[in-house]
């Protein structure tokens, strides 16, 4: 009722877009998505993995739960022992570490005379 038959006839005569015109915006969106989201996220994961693998005894760490403690023992590839306060030691999964605050030098062994 509100549109005339002339508008309907004109809409059907428009040329169809080519295949490149159709997929070019989609390809550009994927490229932008890759550079703005996926690359930085992969770099952040790689840095976190390196930080977790390099945790050593004596480092001050922060867990994902917000607990701050000192690493007393590296048990294996997945667990460490953290001393939260004097006499309070807990096992922590390495992947839950969010930050290594201070890196200490490895403990030097003293030669006995």
C-alpha positions in Angstrom: 0.0 0.0 0.0 2.8 2.4 0.8 5.2 1.3 -1.9 4.6 1.6 -5.6 5.4 -1.1 -8.2 8.1 1.1 -9.6 10.3 0.6 -6.6 10.0 -3.1 -6.7 11.0 -3.2 -10.4 14.0 -1.1 -9.8 15.4 -3.2 -7.0 15.6 -6.3 -9.2 17.7 -4.7 -11.9 20.8 -4.0 -9.7 24.0 -5.9 -10.7 25.1 -8.6 -8.3 28.4 -8.1 -6.4 31.4 -10.1 -7.5 32.9 -12.8 -5.4 35.8 -10.6 -4.3 33.4 -7.8 -3.3 31.5 -10.3 -1.1 34.4 -11.9 0.7 36.9 -9.0 1.0 35.2 -7.4 4.1 35.1 -10.8 5.8 38.8 -11.4 5.1 39.6 -7.9 6.4 37.7 -8.5 9.6 39.5 -11.8 10.2 42.9 -10.1 9.7 42.0 -7.3 12.1 40.7 -9.8 14.6 44.0 -11.8 14.3 46.3 -8.8 14.9 44.2 -7.1 17.6 43.1 -10.1 19.7 44.8 -13.4 18.9 48.4 -12.3 18.5 48.6 -10.4 21.8 46.8 -13.2 23.7 49.2 -15.8 22.3 52.2 -13.6 23.4 50.7 -13.2 26.8 50.3 -17.0 27.2 53.8 -17.6 26.0 55.2 -15.1 28.5 53.1 -16.6 31.4 54.4 -20.1 30.5 58.0 -18.9 30.5 57.4 -17.2 33.9 55.9 -20.3 35.4 58.7 -22.6 34.1 61.4 -20.3 35.5 60.1 -20.1 39.1 62.8 -21.1 41.5 63.3 -21.4 45.2 63.4 -18.1 47.0 61.2 -16.2 44.5 58.3 -14.2 45.9 55.1 -15.1 44.0 51.5 -14.1 43.9 48.8 -16.7 43.2 45.6 -16.2 41.2 43.8 -16.1 44.5 45.9 -13.2 45.7 48.1 -15.0 48.2 51.7 -13.8 48.4 54.4 -16.1 49.5 57.9 -17.3 49.1 58.8 -20.4 47.1 60.4 -23.0 49.4 60.5 -26.0 47.1 59.8 -26.7 43.4 58.3 -30.2 43.6 57.9 -31.1 39.9 56.7 -29.5 36.6 53.2 -28.8 38.0 53.6 -28.0 41.7 55.6 -25.8 44.0 55.6 -25.3 47.8 55.0 -21.8 49.0 55.5 -20.4 52.5 52.8 -17.9 53.2 54.0 -17.0 56.7 56.4 -18.5 59.1 55.6 -22.2 59.4 52.6 -22.1 57.0 53.5 -23.9 53.8 51.0 -24.8 51.0 51.2 -26.7 47.7 50.4 -24.5 44.7 49.8 -25.5 41.1 52.3 -23.6 39.0 49.8 -22.5 36.4 47.8 -20.6 39.0 50.7 -18.2 39.6 49.8 -14.7 38.4 53.1 -12.9 39.1 56.6 -13.4 40.2 57.4 -10.3 42.3 61.1 -10.7 43.0 63.5 -13.1 41.6 66.2 -14.2 44.0 69.6 -15.6 43.2 69.9 -19.4 43.7 71.1 -20.4 47.1 74.9 -20.8 47.1 76.2 -24.0 48.6 78.8 -23.5 51.3 81.9 -25.7 51.2 82.5 -27.5 54.5 86.0 -27.3 55.9 
